């Protein structure tokens, strides 16, 4: 028997995304944005309140990075979601993480997060979804397979459960996409 639940965006997985920009004084700003994901092969979309300092920054610089934190850095990732960069000028420094400038946009790459998308600010729609055109993707060698491709099992990524406010580690490999369902295809 099915039970009716309250209305919520219970679509899983909901990745935990770290958006990084530079403040006007050149310091690193990072925010936790759980409401986003891939929109197309070279486009991300993230639902953001326009008053965030991060939004002010990427409208000014026209660039931002999107990184996926690992389970090892869940406390830092959570902190980036609960502390306002407008109130804590040393928000990034407090975590002890490190950054370097992205190659294609005026934004930082957080070195401890193994996967990073360098994005050019591509606008916002009427719902407040911010779009970023992906110009470059980098990954730490520790999360690559023997052929040099990204291996998400090695990323130790985290997901956010909006209904309970909890983080989860990405699980185990189940099956190969566009293959396992072929058993139902008529010959």
C-alpha positions as CSV (number, residue, x, y, z in Angstrom):
1,X,0.0,0.0,0.0
2,X,1.3,3.5,-0.9
3,X,1.2,6.4,1.6
4,X,0.8,10.0,0.5
5,X,3.7,12.2,1.7
6,X,4.0,16.0,1.8
7,X,5.1,17.7,-1.4
8,X,8.8,17.8,-1.7
9,X,11.4,17.4,-4.4
10,X,12.1,13.8,-3.5
11,X,14.2,13.1,-6.6
12,X,17.4,11.3,-5.9
13,X,20.3,11.6,-6.0
14,X,20.7,15.2,-5.1
15,X,24.4,16.0,-5.4
16,X,26.1,18.3,-2.9
17,X,27.7,21.0,-5.0
18,X,30.3,23.5,-3.9
19,X,30.2,26.8,-5.8
20,X,33.4,28.9,-5.6
21,X,34.0,32.4,-6.7
22,X,36.3,35.3,-5.8
23,X,35.2,38.1,-3.6
24,X,36.0,41.7,-4.7
25,X,39.1,41.7,-2.5
26,X,40.4,38.4,-4.1
27,X,39.5,36.1,-1.2
28,X,37.9,32.8,-1.9
29,X,34.1,32.4,-1.4
30,X,32.5,28.9,-1.4
31,X,28.9,28.0,-0.8
32,X,27.1,24.7,-0.5
33,X,24.3,24.4,-3.2
34,X,22.3,21.2,-3.0
35,X,19.7,22.3,-5.5
36,X,21.4,21.8,-8.8
37,X,22.8,19.4,-11.4
38,X,23.4,18.7,-15.1
39,X,21.1,20.4,-17.6
40,X,23.0,19.3,-20.7
41,X,26.4,17.9,-21.7
42,X,28.0,21.3,-21.2
43,X,25.6,23.1,-18.9
44,X,24.8,23.1,-15.2
45,X,21.8,24.6,-13.5
46,X,21.7,25.6,-9.8
47,X,18.8,27.1,-7.9
48,X,20.1,30.1,-5.9
49,X,18.7,33.0,-4.0
50,X,20.1,36.0,-5.9
51,X,21.2,37.8,-2.7
52,X,24.0,35.3,-2.0
53,X,27.4,36.8,-2.0
54,X,28.4,34.0,-4.5
55,X,25.7,35.3,-6.9
56,X,27.1,38.9,-6.6
57,X,30.6,37.5,-7.3
58,X,29.8,35.5,-10.5
59,X,27.7,38.3,-11.9
60,X,30.8,40.5,-11.5
61,X,33.5,38.0,-12.6
62,X,31.3,36.0,-15.1
63,X,32.7,32.8,-13.8
64,X,32.5,30.2,-11.0
65,X,33.5,26.6,-10.3
66,X,31.4,23.7,-9.2
67,X,33.2,21.1,-7.2
68,X,32.0,17.8,-5.7
69,X,33.2,17.3,-2.1
70,X,34.2,13.9,-0.8
71,X,32.9,12.3,2.4
72,X,36.2,13.1,4.0
73,X,35.4,16.8,3.7
74,X,31.7,16.7,4.7
75,X,32.2,19.0,7.7
76,X,33.8,21.6,5.5
77,X,31.1,21.2,2.9
78,X,28.3,21.6,5.5
79,X,30.0,24.6,7.0
80,X,30.0,26.3,3.5
81,X,26.2,25.9,3.6
82,X,25.6,27.3,7.1
83,X,28.0,30.2,7.3
84,X,27.4,33.3,5.2
85,X,30.3,34.7,3.4
86,X,28.9,38.2,3.9
87,X,29.1,37.7,7.7
88,X,32.4,35.7,7.9
89,X,35.0,37.3,5.7
90,X,37.5,34.4,6.5
91,X,34.9,31.7,5.8
92,X,37.2,29.7,3.5
93,X,40.3,30.2,5.6
94,X,38.6,28.8,8.7
95,X,38.4,25.3,7.0
96,X,42.1,25.0,6.2
97,X,41.3,24.0,2.6
98,X,43.4,25.2,-0.3
99,X,42.6,26.8,-3.7
100,X,44.2,27.8,-6.9
101,X,42.9,29.9,-9.8
102,X,41.0,28.1,-12.5
103,X,42.5,28.2,-16.0
104,X,39.4,29.3,-18.0
105,X,37.4,31.5,-15.6
106,X,38.0,34.0,-12.8
107,X,37.2,31.6,-10.0
108,X,39.0,29.3,-7.6
109,X,39.5,25.5,-7.8
110,X,39.3,23.9,-4.3
111,X,42.2,21.4,-4.3
112,X,40.8,19.0,-1.8
113,X,37.7,18.4,-3.8
114,X,38.7,15.9,-6.6
115,X,36.3,16.9,-9.3
116,X,35.8,20.5,-10.6
117,X,33.8,22.1,-13.4
118,X,35.0,25.5,-14.5
119,X,31.9,27.4,-15.6
120,X,31.2,30.6,-17.4
121,X,28.1,32.4,-16.0
122,X,25.4,31.9,-18.7
123,X,22.5,33.7,-17.0
124,X,19.5,33.1,-14.8
125,X,15.9,32.2,-15.7
126,X,12.6,33.4,-14.2
127,X,12.7,30.7,-11.5
128,X,16.1,31.7,-10.2
129,X,18.0,28.9,-11.8
130,X,21.5,30.0,-12.5
131,X,23.2,28.5,-15.6
132,X,26.9,27.8,-16.0
133,X,28.4,26.8,-19.3
134,X,31.1,24.2,-18.6
135,X,34.4,25.3,-20.2
136,X,36.8,22.8,-18.5
137,X,36.6,19.8,-16.2
138,X,39.5,18.7,-14.0
139,X,39.9,15.7,-11.7
140,X,42.6,14.6,-9.3
141,X,44.4,11.5,-10.6
142,X,43.2,9.6,-7.5
143,X,39.7,9.5,-8.9
144,X,40.6,8.2,-12.4
145,X,40.5,4.6,-13.6
146,X,43.5,2.9,-15.4
147,X,42.4,4.5,-18.7
148,X,42.3,8.0,-17.3
149,X,38.5,8.3,-17.1
150,X,36.6,9.5,-14.1
151,X,35.6,6.7,-11.7
152,X,32.8,7.9,-9.5
153,X,33.3,5.1,-7.1
154,X,36.8,6.6,-6.3
155,X,35.3,10.1,-5.8
156,X,33.7,9.2,-2.5
157,X,31.0,11.7,-3.3
158,X,28.1,12.8,-1.1
159,X,24.4,13.2,-1.6
160,X,21.8,15.3,0.2
161,X,18.5,14.0,1.4
162,X,16.2,17.1,1.5
163,X,13.4,15.3,3.4
164,X,15.6,14.5,6.4
165,X,18.4,17.0,6.1
166,X,21.1,14.2,6.0
167,X,24.1,13.5,3.9
168,X,24.8,10.1,2.4
169,X,27.9,8.6,0.7
170,X,27.4,7.5,-2.9
171,X,26.8,3.8,-3.0
172,X,28.0,0.8,-4.9
173,X,28.0,0.0,-8.6
174,X,24.8,-1.8,-9.7
175,X,24.9,-2.3,-13.4
176,X,26.1,-0.9,-16.7
177,X,23.7,1.7,-18.2
178,X,22.2,1.2,-21.6
179,X,23.0,-2.5,-21.2
180,X,21.4,-4.2,-18.2
181,X,17.9,-3.4,-19.5
182,X,18.5,-5.0,-22.9
183,X,17.1,-8.3,-21.5
184,X,13.6,-6.8,-22.1
185,X,14.3,-5.6,-25.6
186,X,12.6,-7.7,-28.3
187,X,14.9,-9.3,-30.8
